[in-house]
Amino acid sequence: MIFFIKTLDGRAWRALVASYKPPMITVDGVSAPKPKVDWTDAKEQASVGNVRALNAIFNGVDLNVFKLINSCSTAKEA
């Protein structure tokens, strides 16, 4: 699985190793997800890498494991 994710692209591997964190903004002392239209290109590419890695992991496990990890939102969690 490691080599497959590495072959997808560097972004997917970085998302798995470094853990992807979605961009957040603080409004009145409360953190909220940043709207996607305000994301920088780097944040968008990191998000794409996370989704690619998650897709590879979800498709590479059996149904029992998938049931355990299907609610994970980052590749590192899964």
Beta strands, then each sheet from edge to edge (+ up, - down):
strand 1: 24-27
strand 2: 30-33
sheet 1: 1+ 2-
end
